[in-house]
Amino acid sequence: MKITQLRDKEETTALTTMDIETWIEKTKTEIKARPVTVFREMLKYTLPDERCYGADKLPKILPAADFRRTEGGKQMKSYNGIVELTVGPLSGKSEIAFVKKRAWEQPQTFCAFTGSSERTVKIWVRFTRPDGSLPQKREEAEMFHAHAYQLAVKCYQPQMQFNILLKAPSLEQFSRLSFDPDLKYRPDSVPFYLSQPAGMPEELSYREAVRSEKSPLTRAVPGYDTERAAFMLFEAALKKTREEIYKAENDGARPKENDFQAIVTRLAANCFYSGIPEEETLKRTIYHFYLQRQETLIRQLIRNVYEECEGFGKKNNFGKKNSLGKEQLLAMQTEEFMKRRYEFRYNTQIGEVEYRERNSFRFYFNPIDKRILNSIALDAQAEGIPLWDRDINRYIYSNRVPVFNPLEDFLYHLPGWDGKDRIRKLAQTVPCGNPHWVELFHRWFLNMVVHWRGTDKMHANNVSPLLVGAQGTRKSTFCRSLIPPAIRVYYTDSIDLSQKKDAELYLNRFALINIDEFDQISATQQGFLKHILQKPIVNIRKPHATAVLELRRYASFIATSNQKDLLTDPTGSRRFICIEVLGTIDTNRAIDYEQLYAQAMYELDHGERYWFDPAEERIMTESNREFEQVSLEEQLFYRYFRAAKEEEVGEWLSPAEILDEVGRNSAIPLSNKRVSVFGRVLRKHEIPSKRTKHGSVYHVVRLS
C-alpha cells in the first residue's frame, strides 16, 4: 500500500509516493533539522486565532489514495480505503496518551499517532467492500470514502471523551508530517466492511457529545504541561496586545501607552480568547506589570472582561442579576447561541442567507427556509433562550451575518501562479480545425474571470464559444469541467429564453451558462439572446418589492450543438466563437483548477487584454461563415441575380424591387418581414450599394 506526500515549493508542488512502512519510519524518527519540533516550538508562541507559517515547511500526507503527477495537477492512481479521524484539541501529553490508548483498544485501528501540532491525535481506519475489494474509479471512490468517514466517526466518537474534529471527507484530505516515536501501527487491523454506495451521503445532522469546557488548557493536569502552556499563551497574548496598542497609536486613536486600564482590558480579552483561565491571567498580569499593590483593581478589571466575553449570561457572586436590561441580555444570548450552534453567511451570488450547523456532518452551506427557522427557534428554546421566529429573522437578516461572495472568495484565495500556461492547454483538448481557437478561447476565458471579479461594469462578456459536433464528443462535459467543483453550483446548462425575467436573473445568479442544443433556439428568441449577451448589468424588481435593483452580472455564456447551420443573424455574428469538434474531447485529463485560475488572475493583474479587438472580431466573423444558415432570400437572390462588377453597367435596384422581381419568377411567397431584412442580407454579401433620396439601392446583374 502506497500513500502520497506533497511538498510545497516556491513555484510548484512536488509529489512523491511511499510505502506505508516508509512513512511510519519517517514519523517515528526525525531528520537532523527537526522540522516538526521547530514547528511545535513556534506554535507555542502563536495565539489560537493566528496562523503559524511554520506548518508550510512540513509536507502533506494523503493517506486515502495513491496519486500520480499529471500535466494538469494530480490524478488518483489507486484508492487505499484509509479514513483519517482527528481528535482534539487536547491539552497535553496525558490526554494524547489517553486518546491513543482508547483508539488502540479498537481492533479496526490501523494506525494512531500524535498530530504535528502535538494538540491532536490522528487515527487511521481501513475500509473495504464485503468481498475485500476497493473502488478504483474516482467517482466510486469519492462516494465510498464519504460514507466510510461518517461510519468511522459514528463508531469512534462514543469511545472518546474528546471531540472528533469533523472535516468534509475528501480523497485529498491531508495532515502534516508528524513526529511520534510512540506511533501505534497494526498492519493486520480488522477493516470495516461497507457495500459500494450508489450516491453521496445526505448531510444528516450529527451532533457529538461536546464537552462543557472546550479549553484544553483548563483540562491539563497540574504540572509542567499546564505551567509551560499558560506561560507561552500569555506571552503570545501580551505580544498581540502590544501590536494592537502600537497600531492604535499610529492611527491616532486610543489607547495610549500609559492608559493602564485600556491595556489591561485588552490583554485580558486576548487571554480569554486564548483559553487562559481567569486566575492564571490575573497572576501573570500582576507579576508582569509589578502591580502587587493594585491586585484588587486588577482582579475587578479582569473579572469584568471575562464576564463580558462569556456573554453576561452568569450571575455574580452575590446571586444578583447583572445590570443589563432584558432586551440587552436577550441580544447577548442570541448572538452567543447563534455563533455556538451555527455558521451563517449572506451569499451575494444568490441573494440569500446560508447556514450550516457546527459539530455536525453538514459540511456545506445551504439556503435557509421556513423549516430551518423553526428548528433554530426550537433549539434555542430547548436551551432556555426565549427566541421566537421574529427574533431569528431579525438576527439572520442583519449586519450580524457576514457578506460572502463565492466567486470572489475562490479567486482571491488562489496560490501564486507557477508560470505554466494551462488555459491554452485546456483549449487544445478540443480537437478542431480552427487555427485561432486556442487564442480566442484564452481571450474569452480571461473575459469570464474579469466579470467574476466585477472590475468591468461598463461592458459584458458578449462573446460565447459554440462547440458544434456529433453526439458523444463530450461537448457538454467540457463545458461543465471549466468550472471548479467548489463553485460548480453556479454553473447551469438549462436556461429558458421564453421566460425573460428569469433569464435576466440568471445573469446575476450563475457564473457560466451553457446554452445546450443551441440550434433549438427559435428565431423569435434570437433577438432576446443578443440582448442578454451584451447586457452589462441586471436591472430588475424582485417579487413584492417596489424598487428596481441594479444587480451585478457574473454570467458568461458557452453553447453546444449537433447541427452546423446555426447562425441566423443576416449580418453575420461576431458574438460567437464557432468551432467544429472533429473528435472526442479529452475530458479525462485532470485539471489543476487553482493554477488554471491563478494564471488568469496573474495575467489580468499584469495588464493582459481580455476584450476582443477588431482584428479578432473579423477573424470570428470570417470563421463563422460556414456555420450560418443560408436564408431563403439569399438562395433566391443568387438564383436570379448576381453582384455587378465595378465597371459593369448592371442595374441599381432597391431591396423591395429585387424581391418583387424574385417573386414574379418564384412560386415561394415572401412576407413583408422578409422584405424588411433583405437589405441586411445584401450588405452581408457586400453587394455594391449607394444611398439615394429614396433609400439604398444595390448594383446587380440579372441572370438569364
N, C-alpha and C positions, 0 to 999 in steps of 0.2 A: 504494500500500500504506500502510495506517494502523496505527500502534501505539498502545497505551493508556498513559496516565500517571495514577497515583493519588497524591494528596497528602493526607496525614492532617491533619485539623484538630481542634479541640478536641472537637467533638461529632459530626463526620461525616467522610466521606472524599470529596473532590472528584475526579471522573472526567472526564478530557479525552482526546481523541484528536488525533493529529497525523500529518502525512506523515512518512515516513522521512527525507526531506531536511531537514525542520524539526528533527527530533531530532538529526541529525548536526551541524547548525549550533549547536544548544544545547550539544552535547557538546564541540565544538571551541573554543567561546568560553565565557566565564563572566560572569555579571552582576556588577554593581558590589559587591554584598555578598559575593561569592566564597564561597558556602556549601560547595562541595566542598573548597576549600583550607583553610577553617577546620576542617572535619571531619577532614581529614588531619593537621592540627596537633594536634587533640585526641587523635587516635588514637595519636600518638607517645608520649603520656603515659599510655596505658592499657595495662594488662597483658593478655596474650592471653586469660586466662580471665575477664576483666571485660567488661561491656557498655559500649560508648560510645554515649551517648544522642544525640550529635550526628548520628548517622545518621538519626534520626527526622525531622530537618528536611529531608532530601533526598527528593524524590518518587520513587515506584517506577515503573519502566519495565517493561511487559509486552509483549515482542515477539511472542509466539506467536499472538496473536489481537487482533482489534478488538472491544472490549466497549462496551456501552451501559448507561447507568444505568436501573434499574427500581425499582419500589417496594420490592421485596424485596432489592435489592442491585445486582448487575450481571449481564448476560446476554451471551453470545457473539453477536456480530453477524456476523463472518466470520473464518475461520481463515487465517493468513498462511503457515503451514508453516515458520516460523523456529524453529530449535533453538539454545538458548544453552548453550555449554560454558564452564566456569570453570576456568582453570589457575592453580594456586598451592598454598600461599603462596610468594611469590617474595621474594628478598632485597633487590632494589633495581632501579634503572633498567637496569642491564646485563642482568639476567635478563628483565625486561619486554621490552626491545628484542629479545632473542634469541627469545622465545616469539612475539612479533608477527611477526618475520621468518619463522619456521618456519610459522606459520599462513598467512601471505600467500603462501607457496610453493604452497599447495594451491588449485587453481582453484575448489574448492567454497566457499571462504571468502567470505562475503558482507560481513562486517564484523569488524574486530578492533580492540580499544581497551583502554586501561588501566582497571581497575575503580576504583570510587570510593575504596576504601581505599588505592590505589596499592601493593597487595600481590598483585594478581591481574591476569590478562588475560582479557577476555571475547571469545569467538569466536562469531559468529552464522553458522549454516549453513542454507541453504534446502533444502526437500524438496518434491517434487510427486509425483503419480501418474504412471505411464508416459505417459498422454495429456495431461499438463500441467495437469490439474485438481487441485483440493484438496477434501477433505471439508468440508461446511458444516453438517452436523448435529453437535451437540456430542458425542454418543456416538461417532460415527465419528472425529471429530477427536481425541478423547482416545486412542483405540486407535492411530490413525495416529501421533500425537505420541510415544507411549510407545515404539513400535517405532523411530521415527526417532531418538530420543535414544540408544537403545542402539547403533544403527548408527553414529551420529556419534562416539560415544565409542570404539568399536572401530576406526574409521578414523583418528581423530586421535591417540589415545593413543600408538601406535607412533612417531609423528612428533615427539613431545615428550619432552624429558628430564625433565620435571616432571609432577607428578600432575594429572590432571583430577579436580576435586572432584565426586564423584558425588552427585547430588541426585535425589529422586523426581520423575520427569517429570510436569509439570502444565501445563495451559494458563495457570494463574495464576502460574507461576514468574516471579519478577521480580528485577531488580537495581536498585540505587540509581543515580540520575542521577550521571554521572561528568564529569570534565574531562580531555580528552586532545586537545591541538592536533594531535597526530600520528596521529589516528584514521585507520584504513585502511578504505576503502569501495569495494566493487566491485559496482556495480548490475547488471552483466551476468555475475555469477558463475554457474558451472555447477551446477545443482541436482542433488541426489541423487534418483534415481527409486526409488519404493517403492510396491509394489502395496498396495491397501487391505487391511489385515489384518482377519480375522474376529473376533479377540478380543484381549484384553490379552496382552502377552508374559509368558512364565513368568519367574520370578525366578531365572534361571540364574546360577550363581556365576561372577563375572568378577573376577579379581584383576589389578590393574595392576602394572606394574613399579615398586615403591615404592623410593625411594632409601634407602640405609642411613642417611644423615644427613638428618633431617627439619627441622632448624632452619634457616630461611632466613638467619639472621644469620651462621652459620658458613660459608655459601656466598658471602657478599658479597665482592666484590673489594676489595683493600686501597684505602683512600682515604676520601673524605668520607662515603660511604654507610655504611660499616662503623662509623666513629667516631661519627657522629651517631646511628645506630640503637642502638648499645651505650649511649651516654650516656642517651638517652631511656628505654630499657628499665630501666637501672639505677636511674634516678631514680624510675620508677614502682614498681619492686620495693622501694626504700627507703621510699617513701610507704606502701605496703601494710604493710611491716614495722612502721612506727611506729603505724599504726592498730591492728594486731594487739596490739602491746605495750600500747597505751593501753587497749584493751578488756580485756586480761587483768588489768591493774592495777585497773581499776574493778570487775572481778568478784572481786577479792581473790586472784587466782591469780598465779603467776609467769609470765613473768619480770619482775623489777623493772627499772627504767630503767638501773640501774647493773650489771645482770647481763650483763657483756660477752660471755661465751661463748654465752648463750642468744640474744642479739641477733644476733651474727654468724651463728650456726647458722640462725636463722630467715631472715635476709637471704640467706644462701647458697642455701637451699631455694627462695625466691622467685625468685632469679636463675636457678637451674637450670630451673625450670618456665617461665621467660620466654625460654629459649633462649640465654642469655648464656654464652659459653664460660668454662670454669673459670679460665683465666689472666686473662681480662678482669675477671671478678668479683673475683679476688684483688687486681689492681692498683687497681681503683676503691675497694674496701673499705679498703685501706691508706691511700690518699690522702684518702678522705673522713673517716676517723676519726683521721688523723695517727698511724698506728701503724707507721712505718717500722722502728722498733727491734724490733717483735714480728712481723716477717714470717714467721719460721719457724713460730711458733704459729698465725698466721692461715692460713698455707698448709696446715697439717695439718688445722685445723678445716674449711676449705672442701673439702679433698680428701676427708675423711671423709663430708661431706654429699653431695658429688657421687657418690661410690661408692655410698652408701646409696640415693640417688634412682635410680641406674641399676640397682638390684636386686641388688647384691652378686654379680653374675654374673662379674666380671672378677677376674683375678689381680693382685696388687700388683706393684710394680716389681722385686721380688726373685724373682718367679716362684713364690712360695709361695701356697698356697690361703688363702682368708680364714678367719677364726676361727669361722664359722658351722658348726653341725652339719649332718649330711646331711639331716635332716628339715626344718630351717630353710631350708636352701638350696633344697630342692625346693618348699617352700611359696612362697618368693620367686619362683622361676622360674615356678611355676604361675600365680601372680597376674599377673605381667608378661605371660606368654603369653596368658592369657585376656583381659586388658584390651586387648592389642595386636591380637588377631585377631578378637575377638567382642564383642558387646554382649549382656548378659543382664539380665533383669528378672523378678521374680516377680509375675505377674498375679493379683491377688486376685479378680478377677471370674470367672476360670475355674479358679483354684487350681492353676495350672501355671507352670513356668518357661518363658519365651520367649527366643528368641535371634535375632540377625541377624549376618551376617558384615560386618566392616569391609572397606573397599576392594573392594566387590562391588556387583552390581546388586540385592542383596537389601535393598530399602528398607524392608520391612515385617517386623515380628517374627512368628515362627512358633513353635508349641509344639515342645519338644524330644522326640524319640523315640529309640529304640534305635539307629537308623541314624545319627542325628546324633551321639550319644555316641561311637559307634565312629569316626566321621570325625574328631571332635575329638582322640581318642586317637592316631589315625594321624598327624594333622597335627603334634601335639606331638612324637611320636617321630621324625618326619622332621626336626625341628629339633634332635634330640639330647636332648630332655627326657623322662626316663623316667616318663611318665604312663600310668596304667592306668585301666580303667573305674571302679574304686572311688575313685581319686583325683579323677576328674572329677565323679562323683556327689557326693562329699564337698564339693567346691567349689560346685557348682551349687545343692545343697540346703543352703545355709548362709547366714549373715548377710552373706557377701561379695557376695551378689546383692541389689540394692536392690528394695524393695517398690514396686509400681506399681498404681494403680487407674485404669483408663482413663476412667471416668465422672467421678471427681473431678478427674483431670488435665485433662479437657476443660472442666469447669465453672469451675475456679479459675484458668484461664489465658485467660479471656474478656476482651475490652476493656470499657471503661465503656459503659453504655447511653446511647444518643443521645436517649432520650426518646420515640421513636416507638413506638406500640402495634402490634406485629407479631403478637402471639398472637391477638388478636381478628380481625385482618385474615386470618390463616390460617384461622380458623374460618369466616369469611364466604365463603371459596372453595367451601364445601359448600352447594349450593342446597337449602334445606329450608323448611318452613312453620312450624317451631317458633320462636317469638319469644324463647325463653330459651336457645336453643342456644349462642349466642356466649358468654354469661356463664358457662354451665355448662362449656363447653369450656375457657374460661380458668381456671376453678377446678380442673378436672381436670388441666390442664397443669402448674399450679403444684404440685399434689399429686405428680405424676410426678417433677418435678425435686427436690422436697424429699426424696423417698425415694432418689434417686440420691445426694444429699448425705449421707444416713444420719443426719439430725438428729432424726427421729421414729421411734423404735424401739418405741413402745407401740402404734402403730396402723398399719394397712395402707391402701394406696390401693385401697379395695374397691369403687370405682365405675368403670364402664367405658363409654365411648361405644360405641353399637351402631348402625352405619350400615346401613340397610335400603334396597335399591334394585335396579333391574334390572341385568342383566349389562352390562358395558361402560361403567358410570358412573365407573370409576376409583376405586372404594372402597378396594381393596387398595393401589393406588398411593399414594393419600393417606395411608394408614396408614404405609406404608414411608417416605414423604417426611418424616414427623415426626422421624425420627432423622437426625442429620448423617452424611454419608458417612464421616467419620473414625471413627465408633463404630457404624456400621451392622451390623457383625459381631455386635453384641449385640441385634439385632432378629430375631425369628423369627415366621413365620406357620404353624408346624407344631408342635402340642402334642397328645400322645396322653393323654387323661384316663384311659384304662383302665390306663396304666402309672403308678400313683400315686407311686411313689418318684421316677421320672424327672421327673414333672410338678412335684413339690415342689422338686427340684433346679433346675428352670428358673427358680424364683423368685429364686435366687441368681445364676444364670448369665446371664440376659438382662435387658436394660433395659426392653424393651417387647415384649409378646407379643400377637400378633394372632390371635384365635380366628376363623379364616376359616370360612365356612359354619357359622355359629353354630346354625342350625336342625338340623344333623346331630348335635348332642349329644343322646344318649339321655336318657330320664327318669331312669334309674338313675345317670347321671353328674352330674345337676344338683346333687345334694347335695354331691358332692366338689368341684364347681366353686365352690359357695358357700363351702366350707371354705377353699380356697386363695385365693379373692378376699380374705378377711378375715384371712388368716394373716400376722402382722407379722414373724415370724422363721421360719427353717427349722431344725428340729431333725432331724438325720439322722446315721446311722452309715455312713460310707463303706465300700466293699468292703475286706475283710481288716483292718478296724480294730475296736477294742474299745470306744472311747469314742464317745459321742454328741456331735456337734459342734453348736454354735449358730451358724448362718450368717446373715449379713445378707440381708434381702430387698431387691432392687433393682427387681424387675419390676412394671410396671403393665400393665393389660390394655386392649385395644380389640378390637372384634369387627365382623364384616360378615355380611350375609345377603341372600339374594334373596327370602326369604319374610317376610311381615309378621307372621303369628301365631307368635310365638317364645316368649314367656314362659309358663312352666308353673307357676310358684310361685303357689298359690292365694291367698296373702295379698297379691299384688302385689309388685313388686320396686322397691326404691329403689337397687339396685346397678347400674342401667344408665341411660344417657342415650340413649334410643331416639329416632332421627330417621329420617324417610323422605327419602331423597335424590331430589329431584324432577327433576334434570337431571345433566349430566356435570360432575364436579368439575374445577375449573381447576387442574390439576397442572403446567401449563407455565410458570407464574409462578415466577421464580427466588426462592429463599428465602435470606435472609441469616441463616444459622444462628447466627453469632456474636452478632448483635444480638438474634435471637429468644430465645436462651437467656440473653443478658445482661439482657434485660428481666425474665425470670423470676427470675434471681438478685437483681437490684436490688429487685424487689417483695418477695421473701421476706426480704431483709435489712432492709427497712423496714416489716416487720410486716404485710404483706398476708396476709389469711386464705386458707389453702389447703385447708381442710376444708369440707364441705358442712353448712350449718346446717339446723335442722328445716324452715324455710320452703322452702329449696331441695329438700330431700328430698320434701316434699309436692308441689312442682311436678313433680319427676321421676315420682313415683307416679301423679299425675293424667295426665301426658303419656304414660305407658306403658300406659294402659288399652287404647288401640287396638291395641297390639302383643301383648296377652295372648291365649293360646288359651282359647276357651270350652270348658270341660270338659263331659264327658257329664253329670255330676251337675247342673251349672248349667242345661244345656238342659232336662233332665227336670224339675228343680225348678220352673222358670218355666212348664213345660207344665201342671203340676198345682197349683201354689201361687203365692202372692204374699205380700209382706210386709204385715202388718196395720198399719193406720194407728193413730195414737196413741189415739183414743177408740173404736176398733173393737173388738168383742168377740173374734173370731177364736179360735184355739186355741194352747195352749202345748205344743209338741211337741219331743222330743229329736231330734237328727240321725238316730239309728237309726230312730225312729218315722216320720220323714218319708221316709227311703229305703225303709222297709218298705212304706209306702203307695204310693210310686212304683213299687216292684217288683210290686205287685199289678196295677197298671194298665198296666205296660210289659213287653214281652217281652224287653227288653235286660237281660242279667244284670249284677248289681253285686257285685263281690267285697268281702271284708272289708276289704281295703286301702283301697278307695274309701270305705267307711263311716268309717274312722278319720280321714280327712282332710276329710270333708264339712263338719265344723264350721268349718274354716278358710274354706271356700267361703262359708258363710253369714255369717261375720264380715266377709269381704271385701266382701260386698254390703250390709253394715250392716243386716242383718235384726235387729229389736229382740229382745233376749235378757235373761235373768235367770238368776241362779245358785240352784239348789236343792240339797237334800242328795243328790239322785240325779244331779247334774250340770247342765249348762247346757241350758236349753230356749229355744225360739225362738217368737216371736209371728207366726203365719202364718194365712192365709185360704185355704181350698180353692177351686179354680176348678171350676165346674160343667162 
